[in-house]
Amino acid sequence: MAEALLPGAVRLSSGADSAAYLHDEKSDFDAAPALNLGDLDITTDEFILDEVDIHIQANLEDDLVKEALRTGVDLRQYSKQVETELQRIEQASIKDYIKESQNIASLHNQITACDSILERMEGMLSSFQSDLSSISSEIQTLQQQSVSMNLRLKNRQAVRSQLSQLVDELVVPSTMISVILDSPVTEQEFLEQLHELNSKINYAKELSFKETLACSDIQDIVDRLKIKAVSKIREFILQKIYSFRKPMTNYQIPQNTLLKYRFFYQFLLANERTVAKEVRDEYVDTMSKIYFSYFKSYSGRLLKVQYPYETLFRSQHYALLDNGCREFLFLSDFFMVAGNSALDLFNSIMGKTLSMFLKNLSTYLSDCYDSIAVFLCIHIILRFRAITVKRNIPALDKYWEAVLELLWPRFELILEMNIQSIRNTDPQKLGVLDTRPHYITRRYAEFSSAVVSINQTFPNERTHTLLGQLQVEVENFVLKMAAEFPSRRDQLIFLINNYDMMLGVLMERAADDSKEVEGFQQLLLARTQEFIEEILSPPFGGMIAFVKESEALIEKGQLDKLRNDEARITQLVRGFSSTWKQSVEALSQDVMRSFTNFKNGTSIIQGALTQLIQYYHGFHKVLSQPTFRSLAVRSELINLHHLMVEVKKHKPNF
């Protein structure tokens, strides 16, 4: 109870002390001289009492005080009790302190020792910090020295490399002198020293622009070595070029040798352009004459062989293709030219030969009427041009174009002449006609087939246009020839035989979907269908006419108009039943005699029999209509399935 009330007692004691303090302060103020503060005077008795009331009121608000007042505890007695308790606690605390005095003293000594240790460590750390500061400054000094030394090293290395190169280039070793003067140009050692000499010459030129005095020390010896090297190289290259002129020489071998020493010409071009031009001009003159002589002789020997012209043409131009490509590559590599410069150099060598080829071709074409030969030559050139494009060699492009400009107009002219010849043909001047394929249409078919077959390698719309014009004229010619026959049957036989023959020849070489093949297929199909109707008409014309008439009336709903045709129907039914076998047999024999192509004749017979069955099936359907259903003659109709079985017996086996 004493511990619980302790806070309240302390607050009461604090309130009493505050009052006493205020009372003492008031006494001091009373002893001081009087000061009139008016309304600001807070030292009056009324103010002190107000403060005391506030403290008292605050203590009275405490929960413990409220509880004590409520229970009627004597506050004076309670205050003494609290004071006694505090004295007891104070004595106990003093005893505890005296009891622990040795430990406290030991703790004090330890704290003192730690303090001295920390003080020494502080001194050590301060010394270490000072040492680190001095080391940092030394490191910075070393870094600055390192940067300075590195810069000096780089400068010395740069100067050394330049001086070393200068010294090396300004020194002409004795080995170089002896090799350039005495060694053959074909030795590898000579080629190596020539590279070194070229480097020294270029370096000397560079130094001369910078007015380097040391350059004059070696200029004389370098010039002498250059003159000697140029002289030996010139002699070597000219000897190789002159060796081309020997009869039966394979000039590709010395060309390959020159390619091994292509640096020789590069050296001449860089140091003695006059000699380089002399060498180049000598090569151009020599090779131009060699090629012209070679191809002139080769072409002459080919013409003596008496082969077809297109074969000779191919051989000539294949040799031209092979030699031209090789020559262009050699010129580009050895003489170090490209683009228009390479083309100009090539034309200066091969121009005379190419002009001879064009002149010979123009002479041949002026008297040539073999369109197939001309067309073959066109495609030979197209193929060879594709080869040069694939090899990326443009040297012969202009020549190919010039050749095609000669060939295409001649081919078109010959074709136009053939077209005009067919257009002006008079059938009555061709002698006796028969229904077999005509020789003119056969020639056209073979010609078109050859042209279409050749054109498949390099398709050309220009060719298709010309062939289309020729095909139209041939169709008109066939129709004009067919009109000479008196009967439509013979006209159709003639047309079918000619269309079938032309189609067969074309399909041997042309694709099935070519325009020429499709055109004749449509013509053949139309005329064949018309011929089938024509041959079915004599034996079965009455039944066919009745079926067509009845089907037309059925569509209009007017079949009753034929109700009174019982006699006609009876005659048709009985006539068909009694004569159809003989008629089919005669029809088959007639067809096989009329067509030269047995396969085509068989196809026509099958088509005719199929059409006959369809007509008879239609005849059955008409008689099954209500209008004719009561006719007694319907029982005499041949069973359709039986008819089909019998018809198959007449199918030819070809």
C-alpha positions as CSV (number, residue, x, y, z in Angstrom):
1,M,0.0,0.0,0.0
2,A,2.9,2.3,0.8
3,E,4.6,1.6,-2.7
4,A,1.3,2.1,-4.4
5,L,0.7,5.5,-2.8
6,L,4.3,6.5,-3.3
7,P,3.8,8.5,-6.5
8,G,0.9,10.4,-5.0
9,A,3.0,11.1,-1.9
10,V,5.8,12.4,-4.0
11,R,3.5,14.7,-5.9
12,L,2.1,16.0,-2.6
13,S,5.6,16.5,-1.3
14,S,6.5,18.3,-4.6
15,G,3.5,20.6,-4.2
16,A,4.5,21.5,-0.6
17,D,8.1,22.1,-1.7
18,S,6.8,24.4,-4.5
19,A,4.8,26.3,-2.1
20,A,7.8,26.7,0.3
21,Y,9.9,27.7,-2.6
22,L,7.4,30.3,-3.7
23,H,7.2,31.6,-0.1
24,D,11.0,32.0,0.1
25,E,11.1,33.8,-3.3
26,K,8.4,36.1,-2.0
27,S,10.5,37.0,1.0
28,D,13.4,37.9,-1.2
29,F,11.3,40.1,-3.3
30,D,9.9,41.7,-0.2
31,A,13.5,42.7,0.9
32,A,14.1,44.3,-2.4
33,P,13.2,48.0,-3.1
34,A,9.6,48.5,-3.9
35,L,8.8,48.5,-7.7
36,N,5.4,49.6,-8.9
37,L,4.5,47.3,-11.9
38,G,0.8,48.0,-11.9
39,D,-1.2,45.4,-13.7
40,L,2.0,43.4,-14.5
41,D,2.7,42.6,-10.8
42,I,2.5,38.8,-10.3
43,T,4.1,38.7,-6.8
44,T,1.0,39.5,-4.9
45,D,-0.6,37.2,-2.4
46,E,-3.5,36.6,-4.6
47,F,-1.2,35.2,-7.4
48,I,0.6,32.8,-4.9
49,L,-2.7,31.5,-3.6
50,D,-3.8,30.9,-7.1
51,E,-0.7,28.8,-7.8
52,V,-1.2,26.8,-4.6
53,D,-4.8,26.1,-5.6
54,I,-3.7,24.9,-9.0
55,H,-1.2,22.4,-7.4
56,I,-3.7,21.3,-4.9
57,Q,-6.3,20.8,-7.5
58,A,-3.9,18.8,-9.6
59,N,-3.0,16.5,-6.7
60,L,-6.7,16.1,-5.9
61,E,-7.3,14.9,-9.4
62,D,-4.8,12.0,-8.9
63,D,-6.6,8.6,-8.8
64,L,-4.6,7.4,-5.7
65,V,-5.5,10.6,-3.8
66,K,-9.1,10.2,-4.8
67,E,-9.1,6.6,-3.5
68,A,-7.4,7.7,-0.2
69,L,-9.9,10.5,0.4
70,R,-12.7,8.2,-0.4
71,T,-11.6,5.6,2.1
72,G,-10.8,8.2,4.8
73,V,-7.1,7.6,5.2
74,D,-5.1,10.0,7.4
75,L,-2.8,11.8,5.0
76,R,-0.3,12.9,7.7
77,Q,0.0,9.4,9.0
78,Y,0.3,8.1,5.5
79,S,3.0,10.7,4.7
80,K,5.1,9.6,7.7
81,Q,4.7,6.0,6.6
82,V,5.9,6.8,3.2
83,E,8.9,8.8,4.6
84,T,9.8,5.9,6.8
85,E,9.7,3.5,3.9
86,L,11.9,5.8,1.8
87,Q,14.5,5.9,4.6
88,R,14.5,2.1,4.8
89,I,15.0,1.8,1.1
90,E,17.8,4.4,1.2
91,Q,19.6,2.4,4.0
92,A,19.2,-0.8,2.0
93,S,20.7,0.9,-1.1
94,I,23.7,2.2,0.9
95,K,24.3,-1.3,2.2
96,D,24.1,-2.7,-1.3
97,Y,26.6,-0.1,-2.5
98,I,29.0,-0.8,0.3
99,K,28.7,-4.5,-0.4
100,E,29.6,-3.9,-4.1
101,S,32.2,-1.3,-3.4
102,Q,35.1,-3.6,-4.3
103,N,33.5,-4.6,-7.6
104,I,32.8,-0.9,-8.4
105,A,36.4,-0.1,-7.6
106,S,37.6,-3.0,-9.9
107,L,35.2,-1.7,-12.6
108,H,36.7,1.8,-12.2
109,N,40.2,0.4,-12.6
110,Q,39.2,-1.6,-15.7
111,I,37.6,1.5,-17.2
112,T,40.8,3.5,-16.5
113,A,42.9,0.7,-18.1
114,C,40.7,0.6,-21.2
115,D,40.8,4.4,-21.5
116,S,44.6,4.3,-21.5
117,I,44.6,1.5,-24.2
118,L,42.2,3.4,-26.3
119,E,44.4,6.5,-25.9
120,R,47.4,4.5,-27.2
121,M,45.4,3.0,-30.1
122,E,44.3,6.5,-31.0
123,G,48.0,7.5,-31.1
124,M,48.8,4.5,-33.3
125,L,46.0,5.2,-35.7
126,S,47.0,8.8,-36.0
127,S,50.5,7.7,-36.8
128,F,49.2,5.2,-39.4
129,Q,47.1,7.9,-41.0
130,S,50.1,10.1,-41.2
131,D,52.1,7.3,-42.9
132,L,49.2,6.6,-45.4
133,S,49.2,10.2,-46.3
134,S,52.9,10.1,-47.1
135,I,52.5,6.8,-49.1
136,S,49.6,8.3,-51.2
137,S,51.7,11.2,-52.1
138,E,54.5,8.9,-53.1
139,I,52.1,6.8,-55.2
140,Q,50.9,9.9,-57.0
141,T,54.5,10.8,-57.7
142,L,55.2,7.4,-59.1
143,Q,52.1,7.5,-61.3
144,Q,53.2,10.8,-62.8
145,Q,56.7,9.5,-63.4
146,S,55.2,6.3,-65.0
147,V,53.1,8.4,-67.4
148,S,56.0,10.6,-68.3
149,M,58.2,7.5,-68.9
150,N,55.5,5.9,-71.0
151,L,55.1,9.0,-73.2
152,R,58.9,9.2,-73.7
153,L,58.9,5.5,-74.6
154,K,56.2,5.9,-77.2
155,N,57.9,8.9,-78.7
156,R,61.2,7.0,-78.9
157,Q,59.5,4.0,-80.5
158,A,57.8,6.3,-83.1
159,V,61.0,8.0,-83.9
160,R,62.8,4.7,-84.0
161,S,60.3,3.1,-86.4
162,Q,60.5,6.0,-88.7
163,L,64.2,6.2,-88.5
164,S,64.5,2.4,-88.9
165,Q,62.3,2.5,-92.0
166,L,64.2,5.4,-93.3
167,V,67.5,3.7,-92.7
168,D,66.3,0.4,-94.2
169,E,64.9,2.1,-97.3
170,L,68.0,4.3,-97.8
171,V,70.3,1.3,-97.6
172,V,70.7,-0.7,-100.8
173,P,72.1,-4.1,-99.8
174,S,74.7,-5.8,-101.9
175,T,72.4,-8.8,-102.3
176,M,69.9,-6.7,-104.2
177,I,72.5,-5.3,-106.5
178,S,74.0,-8.7,-107.4
179,V,70.6,-10.4,-107.9
180,I,69.1,-7.6,-110.1
181,L,72.3,-7.4,-112.2
182,D,73.2,-11.1,-112.5
183,S,70.2,-13.4,-111.8
184,P,67.7,-14.5,-114.5
185,V,64.3,-12.9,-114.3
186,T,62.6,-16.3,-113.9
187,E,64.4,-16.9,-110.5
188,Q,62.2,-16.5,-107.5
189,E,65.0,-14.5,-105.8
190,F,64.9,-11.9,-108.7
191,L,61.2,-11.5,-108.2
192,E,61.6,-10.9,-104.4
193,Q,64.4,-8.4,-104.9
194,L,62.4,-6.7,-107.6
195,H,59.6,-6.2,-105.0
196,E,62.2,-4.7,-102.6
197,L,63.6,-2.4,-105.3
198,N,60.1,-1.2,-106.2
199,S,59.5,-0.4,-102.5
200,K,62.7,1.6,-102.3
201,I,61.9,3.5,-105.5
202,N,58.5,4.5,-104.2
203,Y,59.9,5.5,-100.9
204,A,62.6,7.5,-102.6
205,K,59.9,9.3,-104.6
206,E,58.0,10.0,-101.4
207,L,61.2,11.4,-99.7
208,S,62.0,13.5,-102.7
209,F,58.7,15.4,-102.3
210,K,59.7,16.1,-98.6
211,E,63.2,17.3,-99.8
212,T,65.0,14.8,-97.6
213,L,68.7,15.2,-98.2
214,A,69.6,11.6,-97.4
215,C,67.5,10.6,-100.5
216,S,70.2,11.9,-102.8
217,D,72.7,9.4,-101.4
218,I,70.9,6.4,-102.9
219,Q,69.1,8.0,-105.9
220,D,71.9,7.2,-108.3
221,I,72.2,3.5,-107.4
222,V,68.4,3.0,-107.3
223,D,68.0,4.6,-110.8
224,R,70.7,2.3,-112.2
225,L,69.1,-0.8,-110.7
226,K,65.7,0.3,-112.1
227,I,67.1,0.7,-115.6
228,K,68.7,-2.7,-115.4
229,A,65.6,-4.3,-114.1
230,V,63.4,-2.6,-116.8
231,S,65.8,-3.8,-119.5
232,K,65.7,-7.4,-118.3
233,I,62.0,-7.5,-117.9
234,R,61.3,-5.9,-121.3
235,E,63.5,-8.5,-123.0
236,F,61.8,-11.4,-121.1
237,I,58.2,-10.3,-121.9
238,L,59.0,-9.5,-125.6
239,Q,60.6,-12.9,-126.0
240,K,57.4,-14.6,-124.6
241,I,55.3,-12.5,-127.0
242,Y,57.5,-13.3,-130.0
243,S,57.2,-17.0,-129.1
244,F,53.4,-16.8,-129.9
245,R,54.3,-16.2,-133.5
246,K,55.9,-19.6,-134.1
247,P,53.7,-22.0,-136.1
248,M,51.7,-24.6,-134.2
249,T,52.4,-22.8,-130.9
250,N,50.0,-23.3,-128.1
251,Y,50.0,-19.7,-127.0
252,Q,48.2,-20.5,-123.8
253,I,51.4,-21.9,-122.3
254,P,53.4,-18.7,-122.6
255,Q,50.3,-16.8,-121.4
256,N,50.3,-18.8,-118.2
257,T,54.0,-18.1,-117.8
258,L,53.4,-14.4,-118.1
259,L,50.6,-14.6,-115.5
260,K,53.2,-16.0,-113.0
261,Y,55.2,-12.9,-113.5
262,R,52.4,-10.4,-113.7
263,F,54.4,-8.1,-111.3
264,F,56.8,-7.5,-114.1
265,Y,54.3,-5.5,-116.1
266,Q,53.1,-3.7,-112.9
267,F,56.8,-2.7,-112.3
268,L,57.1,-1.4,-115.8
269,L,53.8,0.5,-115.5
270,A,54.8,2.1,-112.3
271,N,58.4,3.0,-113.3
272,E,58.7,3.1,-117.1
273,R,55.4,3.8,-118.8
274,T,57.0,4.0,-122.2
275,V,58.3,0.5,-122.0
276,A,55.0,-0.7,-120.6
277,K,53.2,0.8,-123.6
278,E,55.7,-0.8,-126.0
279,V,55.1,-4.2,-124.4
280,R,51.3,-3.8,-124.5
281,D,51.2,-2.6,-128.1
282,E,53.5,-5.5,-129.2
283,Y,51.2,-8.0,-127.4
284,V,48.0,-6.4,-129.0
285,D,49.6,-6.5,-132.5
286,T,50.8,-10.0,-132.1
287,M,47.7,-11.6,-130.7
288,S,45.4,-9.7,-133.1
289,K,47.2,-11.3,-136.1
290,I,47.3,-14.7,-134.4
291,Y,43.6,-14.8,-133.7
292,F,42.7,-13.5,-137.1
293,S,44.9,-16.0,-138.8
294,Y,43.8,-18.9,-136.6
295,F,40.0,-18.3,-137.0
296,K,40.3,-17.6,-140.7
297,S,42.2,-20.9,-141.3
298,Y,39.8,-22.7,-138.9
299,S,36.7,-21.4,-140.7
300,G,38.1,-22.3,-144.1
301,R,38.8,-25.9,-143.1
302,L,35.3,-26.2,-141.6
303,L,33.7,-25.1,-144.8
304,K,35.5,-27.8,-146.7
305,V,33.9,-30.5,-144.5
306,Q,30.5,-29.9,-146.1
307,Y,28.6,-30.1,-142.9
308,P,25.3,-28.3,-142.4
309,Y,25.9,-24.6,-141.8
310,E,24.6,-24.6,-138.3
311,T,27.1,-27.2,-137.2
312,L,30.0,-25.2,-138.6
313,F,28.5,-22.0,-137.1
314,R,28.4,-23.7,-133.7
315,S,32.0,-24.9,-133.9
316,Q,33.3,-21.5,-135.0
317,H,31.5,-19.7,-132.2
318,Y,32.3,-22.2,-129.5
319,A,36.0,-21.7,-130.4
320,L,35.4,-18.0,-130.3
321,L,33.6,-18.3,-126.9
322,D,36.4,-20.4,-125.4
323,N,39.3,-18.2,-126.7
324,G,37.5,-14.9,-126.1
325,C,36.7,-15.7,-122.4
326,R,40.3,-16.8,-121.7
327,E,41.8,-13.8,-123.5
328,F,39.6,-11.4,-121.6
329,L,40.6,-12.9,-118.3
330,F,44.3,-12.8,-119.2
331,L,44.1,-9.1,-120.3
332,S,42.2,-8.1,-117.1
333,D,44.8,-10.0,-114.9
334,F,48.1,-9.3,-116.6
335,F,47.5,-5.7,-117.8
336,M,45.5,-4.8,-114.8
337,V,42.5,-3.3,-116.6
338,A,38.8,-3.4,-115.8
339,G,35.5,-2.0,-117.1
340,N,35.6,0.0,-120.4
341,S,39.4,-0.1,-120.5
342,A,39.4,-4.0,-120.5
343,L,36.7,-4.0,-123.2
344,D,38.7,-1.5,-125.4
345,L,41.8,-3.6,-125.0
346,F,39.9,-6.8,-125.9
347,N,38.4,-5.2,-129.0
348,S,41.8,-4.0,-130.1
349,I,42.9,-7.6,-130.2
350,M,39.7,-9.5,-131.3
351,G,38.0,-6.7,-133.3
352,K,39.5,-7.8,-136.7
353,T,38.5,-11.4,-136.1
354,L,34.9,-10.5,-135.0
355,S,34.5,-8.3,-138.1
356,M,35.5,-11.2,-140.3
357,F,32.9,-13.4,-138.6
358,L,30.2,-10.8,-139.1
359,K,31.1,-10.4,-142.8
360,N,31.1,-14.2,-143.4
361,L,27.7,-14.5,-141.7
362,S,26.2,-11.6,-143.7
363,T,27.4,-13.2,-146.9
364,Y,25.9,-16.5,-146.0
365,L,22.6,-15.1,-144.9
366,S,22.1,-13.0,-148.1
367,D,21.6,-16.3,-150.0
368,C,20.1,-18.5,-147.3
369,Y,16.5,-19.8,-147.3
370,D,17.0,-22.5,-144.6
371,S,14.9,-21.1,-141.8
372,I,15.6,-24.0,-139.4
373,A,19.4,-23.4,-139.9
374,V,19.0,-19.7,-139.2
375,F,16.8,-20.4,-136.1
376,L,19.4,-22.9,-134.8
377,C,22.1,-20.3,-135.2
378,I,19.9,-17.8,-133.2
379,H,19.6,-20.3,-130.3
380,I,23.3,-21.1,-130.4
381,I,24.1,-17.5,-129.9
382,L,21.5,-17.2,-127.1
383,R,23.0,-20.2,-125.4
384,F,26.6,-18.9,-125.7
385,R,25.5,-15.4,-124.5
386,A,24.0,-17.0,-121.4
387,I,27.3,-18.8,-120.8
388,T,29.3,-15.5,-120.9
389,V,26.7,-13.9,-118.6
390,K,27.1,-16.8,-116.1
391,R,30.9,-16.4,-116.3
392,N,30.6,-12.6,-115.8
393,I,32.5,-11.8,-119.0
394,P,31.0,-8.9,-121.0
395,A,33.7,-8.9,-123.7
396,L,31.5,-10.5,-126.4
397,D,28.1,-8.9,-125.5
398,K,28.2,-6.4,-128.4
399,Y,29.2,-9.2,-130.8
400,W,26.3,-11.4,-129.8
401,E,23.9,-8.5,-130.3
402,A,25.4,-7.8,-133.7
403,V,25.0,-11.5,-134.8
404,L,21.4,-11.6,-133.6
405,E,20.6,-8.4,-135.5
406,L,21.7,-10.2,-138.6
407,L,19.9,-13.5,-137.9
408,W,16.5,-12.4,-136.6
409,P,15.5,-10.3,-139.6
410,R,16.6,-13.1,-142.0
411,F,14.6,-15.7,-140.1
412,E,11.5,-13.5,-140.2
413,L,12.0,-12.8,-143.9
414,I,12.2,-16.5,-144.7
415,L,9.1,-17.2,-142.6
416,E,7.2,-14.4,-144.3
417,M,8.2,-15.8,-147.7
418,N,6.8,-19.3,-146.6
419,I,3.6,-17.7,-145.4
420,Q,3.2,-15.8,-148.6
421,S,3.9,-19.0,-150.6
422,I,1.1,-20.9,-148.8
423,R,-1.2,-17.9,-149.1
424,N,-0.8,-17.8,-152.9
425,T,-1.0,-21.6,-153.5
426,D,-3.7,-22.6,-156.0
427,P,-5.1,-26.0,-155.1
428,Q,-6.1,-26.8,-158.7
429,K,-2.4,-26.6,-159.7
430,L,-1.4,-29.2,-157.2
431,G,-2.6,-32.2,-159.3
432,V,-5.0,-34.9,-158.2
433,L,-6.2,-34.6,-154.6
434,D,-7.2,-37.4,-152.2
435,T,-8.3,-37.5,-148.6
436,R,-4.9,-38.5,-147.2
437,P,-2.7,-35.8,-145.5
438,H,-1.2,-33.3,-147.9
439,Y,2.6,-33.0,-148.2
440,I,2.4,-29.2,-147.6
441,T,0.7,-29.7,-144.3
442,R,3.2,-32.4,-143.4
443,R,6.1,-30.0,-144.2
444,Y,4.4,-27.3,-142.0
445,A,4.0,-29.7,-139.1
446,E,7.6,-30.8,-139.3
447,F,8.8,-27.3,-139.5
448,S,6.6,-26.0,-136.6
449,S,7.6,-29.0,-134.5
450,A,11.3,-28.3,-135.1
451,V,10.9,-24.6,-134.3
452,V,8.8,-25.2,-131.2
453,S,11.2,-27.8,-129.9
454,I,14.2,-25.5,-130.4
455,N,12.3,-22.6,-128.9
456,Q,11.7,-24.5,-125.6
457,T,15.3,-23.9,-124.5
458,F,15.1,-20.1,-124.7
459,P,11.3,-19.3,-125.1
460,N,10.7,-16.3,-127.2
461,E,7.4,-14.6,-127.8
462,R,8.6,-13.3,-131.1
463,T,8.8,-16.9,-132.4
464,H,5.3,-17.7,-131.1
465,T,3.9,-14.7,-133.0
466,L,5.5,-15.8,-136.2
467,L,4.4,-19.4,-135.8
468,G,0.8,-18.2,-135.0
469,Q,0.7,-16.3,-138.3
470,L,2.0,-19.4,-140.2
471,Q,-0.6,-21.7,-138.4
472,V,-3.4,-19.4,-139.5
473,E,-2.3,-19.6,-143.1
474,V,-1.9,-23.4,-143.0
475,E,-5.4,-23.7,-141.6
476,N,-6.8,-21.6,-144.4
477,F,-4.8,-23.6,-146.9
478,V,-6.3,-26.9,-145.5
479,L,-9.8,-25.5,-145.7
480,K,-9.1,-24.2,-149.2
481,M,-7.9,-27.7,-150.2
482,A,-10.9,-29.4,-148.5
483,A,-13.3,-27.2,-150.5
484,E,-12.1,-29.0,-153.7
485,F,-13.9,-32.2,-152.6
486,P,-17.5,-32.4,-153.8
487,S,-19.0,-34.1,-150.7
488,R,-19.0,-32.9,-147.1
489,R,-18.0,-36.4,-146.0
490,D,-14.8,-36.3,-148.1
491,Q,-14.1,-32.8,-146.9
492,L,-14.3,-33.9,-143.3
493,I,-12.1,-37.0,-143.9
494,F,-9.4,-34.7,-145.6
495,L,-9.6,-32.2,-142.7
496,I,-9.4,-34.9,-140.0
497,N,-6.5,-36.7,-141.7
498,N,-4.5,-33.5,-142.0
499,Y,-5.3,-32.2,-138.5
500,D,-4.5,-35.6,-137.0
501,M,-1.2,-35.8,-138.9
502,M,-0.1,-32.2,-137.8
503,L,-1.1,-32.8,-134.3
504,G,0.8,-36.1,-134.1
505,V,4.0,-34.5,-135.4
506,L,3.7,-31.5,-133.1
507,M,3.1,-33.6,-130.0
508,E,6.3,-35.6,-130.6
509,R,8.4,-32.5,-129.7
510,A,6.2,-29.8,-128.4
511,A,4.6,-29.7,-125.0
512,D,0.9,-30.8,-124.7
513,D,-0.2,-27.4,-123.5
514,S,1.5,-25.4,-126.3
515,K,-0.6,-23.0,-128.3
516,E,-0.1,-24.9,-131.6
517,V,-1.1,-28.2,-130.0
518,E,-4.2,-26.8,-128.3
519,G,-5.3,-25.1,-131.6
520,F,-5.2,-28.3,-133.6
521,Q,-6.8,-30.4,-130.8
522,Q,-9.8,-28.1,-130.9
523,L,-10.0,-28.3,-134.7
524,L,-9.7,-32.1,-134.7
525,L,-12.3,-32.5,-132.0
526,A,-14.9,-30.3,-133.8
527,R,-14.4,-32.0,-137.2
528,T,-14.5,-35.5,-135.7
529,Q,-17.8,-34.8,-134.0
530,E,-19.2,-33.5,-137.3
531,F,-17.9,-36.6,-139.2
532,I,-19.6,-38.9,-136.7
533,E,-22.9,-37.2,-137.3
534,E,-22.3,-37.5,-141.0
535,I,-21.6,-41.2,-141.1
536,L,-24.5,-42.0,-138.7
537,S,-27.0,-40.1,-140.8
538,P,-27.4,-42.6,-143.8
539,P,-28.3,-45.8,-141.8
540,F,-29.8,-44.2,-138.7
541,G,-30.9,-40.7,-139.9
542,G,-34.6,-41.3,-139.5
543,M,-34.3,-42.4,-135.8
544,I,-31.9,-39.5,-135.0
545,A,-34.2,-37.0,-136.6
546,F,-37.2,-38.4,-134.7
547,V,-35.3,-38.3,-131.3
548,K,-34.1,-34.7,-131.9
549,E,-37.6,-33.6,-132.9
550,S,-39.3,-35.4,-130.0
551,E,-36.8,-34.0,-127.4
552,A,-37.5,-30.5,-128.7
553,L,-41.3,-31.0,-128.4
554,I,-40.8,-32.5,-124.9
555,E,-39.0,-29.4,-123.7
556,K,-42.0,-27.3,-125.1
557,G,-44.6,-29.7,-123.7
558,Q,-46.0,-30.4,-127.2
559,L,-45.2,-34.1,-127.6
560,D,-48.9,-34.8,-128.4
561,K,-48.2,-33.5,-131.9
562,L,-46.6,-36.8,-132.7
563,R,-49.5,-38.9,-131.4
564,N,-50.5,-39.8,-134.9
565,D,-47.0,-40.9,-136.0
566,E,-47.5,-44.6,-135.0
567,A,-46.7,-45.9,-138.5
568,R,-43.4,-43.8,-138.6
569,I,-42.4,-45.1,-135.1
570,T,-43.2,-48.7,-136.1
571,Q,-41.0,-48.4,-139.2
572,L,-38.1,-46.9,-137.2
573,V,-38.3,-49.6,-134.5
574,R,-38.4,-52.5,-136.9
575,G,-35.9,-51.0,-139.4
576,F,-33.3,-50.5,-136.7
577,S,-33.8,-54.0,-135.3
578,S,-33.3,-55.6,-138.7
579,T,-30.4,-53.5,-140.1
580,W,-28.4,-52.1,-137.2
581,K,-25.7,-54.9,-137.2
582,Q,-25.1,-54.7,-140.9
583,S,-25.0,-50.9,-140.7
584,V,-22.5,-50.9,-137.9
585,E,-20.3,-53.3,-139.7
586,A,-20.3,-51.3,-142.9
587,L,-19.7,-48.1,-140.9
588,S,-16.6,-49.6,-139.2
589,Q,-15.1,-50.8,-142.4
590,D,-15.7,-47.5,-144.1
591,V,-14.0,-45.6,-141.3
592,M,-11.0,-47.8,-141.3
593,R,-10.6,-47.4,-145.0
594,S,-10.9,-43.6,-144.9
595,F,-8.3,-42.7,-142.3
596,T,-4.5,-43.4,-142.6
597,N,-4.0,-43.3,-138.9
598,F,-5.6,-46.6,-137.5
599,K,-5.5,-45.2,-134.0
600,N,-7.5,-42.2,-135.1
601,G,-9.9,-44.4,-137.1
602,T,-10.5,-46.6,-134.0
603,S,-11.2,-43.5,-131.9
604,I,-13.7,-42.3,-134.5
605,I,-15.5,-45.7,-134.6
606,Q,-15.7,-45.7,-130.8
607,G,-17.1,-42.2,-130.9
608,A,-19.7,-43.2,-133.5
609,L,-20.9,-46.3,-131.6
610,T,-21.1,-44.3,-128.4
611,Q,-23.2,-41.7,-130.1
612,L,-25.4,-44.4,-131.6
613,I,-26.1,-45.9,-128.2
614,Q,-26.9,-42.4,-126.8
615,Y,-29.4,-41.8,-129.7
616,Y,-31.0,-45.2,-129.2
617,H,-31.2,-44.6,-125.4
618,G,-33.0,-41.3,-126.3
619,F,-35.3,-43.2,-128.6
620,H,-36.2,-45.5,-125.6
621,K,-36.9,-42.5,-123.4
622,V,-39.2,-40.8,-125.9
623,L,-41.2,-44.0,-126.4
624,S,-41.6,-44.3,-122.6
625,Q,-43.5,-41.1,-122.5
626,P,-47.3,-41.3,-121.8
627,T,-48.1,-40.3,-125.4
628,F,-46.4,-43.5,-126.8
629,R,-46.7,-45.8,-123.8
630,S,-49.6,-47.8,-125.3
631,L,-47.9,-48.6,-128.6
632,A,-47.6,-52.3,-129.2
633,V,-44.3,-51.9,-131.2
634,R,-42.5,-50.9,-128.0
635,S,-42.2,-54.6,-127.2
636,E,-40.0,-55.0,-130.3
637,L,-37.4,-52.5,-129.0
638,I,-33.9,-54.0,-128.5
639,N,-32.8,-54.1,-124.9
640,L,-30.3,-51.3,-124.4
641,H,-27.9,-53.4,-122.4
642,H,-28.0,-56.1,-125.1
643,L,-27.3,-53.5,-127.7
644,M,-24.2,-52.3,-125.8
645,V,-22.9,-55.8,-125.5
646,E,-23.3,-56.4,-129.2
647,V,-21.8,-53.0,-130.1
648,K,-18.6,-53.9,-128.2
649,K,-18.1,-56.8,-130.5
650,H,-17.5,-54.4,-133.4
651,K,-14.8,-52.5,-131.5
652,P,-11.5,-52.7,-133.6
653,N,-8.4,-53.9,-131.8
654,F,-5.7,-51.4,-132.7
